[in-house]
Amino acid sequence: MKKWLPAIVLLCGVLVVTWFYHNTPPELRPAATKAGIAAQDAAVSNALARQSPDTVAIIRSNFAGVRTAPAAGDSATSVVTPARAGPPSPLEFTNFPPTIALERMRKAIRQYGDMFGGNPVGNNSEITAALKGNNSKSINFIDAEAGMRVNAGGELVDPWGTPYFFHQISAAEMEVRSAGPDKTMWTDDDLVVR
C-alpha cells in the first residue's frame, strides 16, 4: 500500500486542480496578453490567406451573424458583440422542446464519432450529408421523428428553422449551436451543446 500512496496522492491532486479550473468562472482565469492575441490573429490571417476562395466563403457564411465592434487601434482589442435580439419566434420544425432536439443532435454526432472514430467535418450541409448516410457505411444517423430536421438547402436546422452552427473542437468533440428563438446567431438566447 505504501508504494501506491504517492501515485494516489498525485492523482487526487490532479483531479482537484482540474475540478477547480473547470469550475472557475472565465472572468477569474488569467487573461491572455495582447501580444498573444495579436499572434493568434496573425496566425489565423496567414492560414486564411493560404485557403481557397471556396473555403474562405464557407467560413464567412458560418460567421455571418457575428458583428465585431469597431477596433480602437489593433485587432487585439476587437470584441465580438452579439447582434440585437429580435422577438422570439414559435417553433416551426418540431414539437419537441428545443433542448431535447439539440440533445438528440449531439447524440447523433456522438454515434457517428463512435462508429467512424471521429466526428463528421465540414460546413453544415457536408455534416448533414455525412449524417444522412453519405459515409463509408451508408448509415443514416438523422431521425426526423426525433426532431432532427433538414431544410431545402440540405442543412440541419434547429426547431425554429435556422441552420445549426457546427464548431469542431477536436476529433472527438464538437460544439453544436442553435440560434434560439430570435433566429440570430451569437445572442443571449442561443442554445449550445458539446
C-alpha positions, 0 to 999 in steps of 0.5 A: 500500500505504501508504494501506491500512496504517492501515485494516489496522492498525485492523482487526487491532486490532479483531479482537484486542480482540474475540478477547480479550473473547470469550475472557475468562472472565465472572468477569474482565469488569467487573461491572455496578453495582447501580444498573444492575441495579436499572434493568434490573429496573425496566425489565423490571417496567414492560414486564411490567406493560404485557403481557397476562395471556396473555403474562405466563403464557407467560413464567412457564411458560418460567421455571418451573424457575428458583428465585431465592434469597431477596433480602437487601434489593433485587432487585439482589442476587437470584441465580438458583440452579439447582434440585437435580439429580435422577438422570439419566434414559435417553433416551426420544425418540431414539437419537441422542446428545443433542448431535447432536439439539440440533445438528440443532435449531439447524440447523433454526432456522438454515434457517428464519432463512435462508429467512424472514430471521429466526428463528421467535418465540414460546413453544415450541409457536408455534416448533414450529408455525412449524417444522412448516410453519405459515409463509408457505411451508408448509415443514416444517423438523422431521425426526423421523428426525433426532431432532427430536421433538414431544410431545402438547402440540405442543412440541419436546422434547429426547431425554429428553422435556422441552420445549426452552427457546427464548431469542431473542437477536436476529433472527438468533440464538437460544439453544436449551436442553435440560434434560439428563438430570435433566429440570430446567431451569437445572442443571449438566447442561443442554445449550445451543446458539446 
